[in-house]
Amino acid sequence: MAHRTPSDPRRSGEGRKSFLLRIDPALWRDLEAWAQDELRSVNGQIEYVLRQAVNARRGDRRTGR
């Protein structure tokens, strides 16, 4: 097992909020296919789509982080 350091939030879990998401199976399949096309996990794809939506709502047109 890898050693976790408190200074690395990706490893300690402090950098991400976990939550349960119930999603329609057809939407899941669409997200899964889209994620595969862009070489992302489904979780990464959902985070990307949500980030883009929030940035658009704020008027921020940056892509990514």
VMD Tcl script that draws the C-alpha trace (Angstrom):
set ca {
  {0.00 0.00 0.00}
  {1.31 3.45 -0.91}
  {2.20 5.89 1.84}
  {-0.21 8.83 2.00}
  {1.14 12.24 2.85}
  {-1.09 14.95 4.34}
  {0.38 17.53 1.97}
  {-1.00 15.72 -1.12}
  {-4.80 16.28 -1.18}
  {-5.24 13.88 -4.11}
  {-3.97 11.03 -1.97}
  {-5.52 12.03 1.35}
  {-9.03 12.56 -0.05}
  {-9.15 16.17 1.16}
  {-9.16 17.56 -2.37}
  {-12.41 15.99 -3.57}
  {-15.96 15.76 -2.29}
  {-17.53 12.31 -2.65}
  {-21.27 11.89 -3.10}
  {-23.76 9.37 -4.43}
  {-25.30 10.14 -7.81}
  {-28.33 8.29 -9.13}
  {-28.41 8.50 -12.90}
  {-30.59 7.13 -15.69}
  {-28.92 4.08 -17.29}
  {-29.25 5.52 -20.81}
  {-27.55 8.74 -19.72}
  {-24.81 6.69 -18.02}
  {-24.18 4.80 -21.29}
  {-23.95 8.08 -23.20}
  {-21.53 9.56 -20.65}
  {-19.48 6.36 -20.67}
  {-19.16 6.41 -24.47}
  {-18.28 10.13 -24.44}
  {-15.69 9.57 -21.71}
  {-14.09 6.75 -23.71}
  {-13.92 8.99 -26.78}
  {-12.03 11.61 -24.75}
  {-9.89 9.09 -22.82}
  {-11.44 9.97 -19.45}
  {-13.12 7.97 -16.72}
  {-16.87 8.47 -16.39}
  {-16.23 10.30 -13.11}
  {-13.69 12.55 -14.86}
  {-16.14 13.19 -17.69}
  {-18.93 14.16 -15.29}
  {-16.57 16.51 -13.46}
  {-15.44 18.02 -16.79}
  {-19.04 18.57 -17.97}
  {-20.06 20.11 -14.64}
  {-16.99 22.39 -14.64}
  {-17.81 23.56 -18.18}
  {-21.42 24.28 -17.18}
  {-20.36 26.26 -14.10}
  {-17.78 28.24 -16.08}
  {-20.37 29.02 -18.78}
  {-22.85 30.16 -16.15}
  {-20.23 32.51 -14.70}
  {-19.34 33.76 -18.15}
  {-15.89 32.19 -17.83}
  {-14.97 30.62 -21.16}
  {-11.77 28.91 -19.96}
  {-11.54 25.22 -20.68}
  {-10.28 22.68 -18.18}
  {-9.35 23.85 -14.73}
}
mol new
graphics top color blue
foreach p $ca { graphics top sphere $p radius 0.5 }
foreach p [lrange $ca 0 end-1] q [lrange $ca 1 end] { graphics top cylinder $p $q radius 0.2 }
display resetview
